[in-house]
Amino acid sequence: MWQAYRHKYGSLNLGRRIEQGVGNLYALYVNGKVDPDKRVDARIFMPHEEVQELTFEEERMKAIKKKSA
């Protein structure tokens, strides 16, 4: 039961939860001040979170979608 909860919602570590909350709030604030094409991911503001790098194909698809929108 706990394993399913942790898999769905992440770690139960209180410090990590606070870091995620602050990162989300700061990203919300920053994204409200910038243009839609310059939005940032909340994980940028979380020093202990890993930001997965996109492959070349994923980057290209993202650029194509951005260009067509």
C-alpha positions in Angstrom: 0.0 0.0 0.0 2.7 2.5 1.0 4.8 1.5 -2.0 1.9 2.4 -4.4 1.4 5.7 -2.6 5.2 6.5 -2.8 5.3 5.5 -6.5 2.4 7.8 -7.3 3.2 10.9 -5.1 6.9 10.6 -4.4 9.0 10.6 -1.3 7.5 11.3 2.2 10.5 13.3 3.2 9.2 16.6 4.7 12.3 18.6 3.5 11.8 17.4 -0.1 8.1 18.3 0.0 8.9 21.8 1.2 11.5 22.2 -1.5 8.9 21.1 -4.1 6.3 23.5 -2.8 8.6 26.4 -2.8 9.9 25.5 -6.3 6.4 25.3 -7.6 5.4 28.6 -6.1 8.5 30.4 -7.4 7.9 28.9 -10.9 4.3 30.0 -10.8 5.4 33.6 -9.9 8.1 33.7 -12.6 5.9 32.2 -15.3 3.3 34.8 -14.6 5.8 37.6 -15.3 7.4 36.3 -18.5 6.1 35.6 -22.1 4.6 32.1 -22.7 7.6 31.1 -24.9 10.1 31.8 -22.0 8.3 29.8 -19.3 10.5 27.7 -16.9 10.1 24.3 -15.3 9.7 24.3 -11.5 12.5 21.8 -11.1 14.9 24.6 -12.1 14.3 26.0 -8.6 14.8 22.7 -6.8 18.5 22.0 -6.3 18.0 18.4 -5.2 15.7 17.4 -8.0 17.1 15.9 -11.2 16.0 17.5 -14.5 15.9 14.8 -17.1 17.6 15.9 -20.3 15.7 15.5 -23.5 17.0 13.4 -26.4 17.6 15.0 -29.7 14.3 13.7 -31.1 12.3 15.0 -28.1 14.0 18.5 -28.5 13.2 18.5 -32.2 9.5 17.5 -31.6 9.2 20.2 -29.0 10.6 22.8 -31.4 8.3 21.7 -34.1 5.2 21.9 -31.8 6.4 25.3 -30.6 6.8 26.6 -34.2 3.4 25.3 -35.3 1.5 26.8 -32.4 
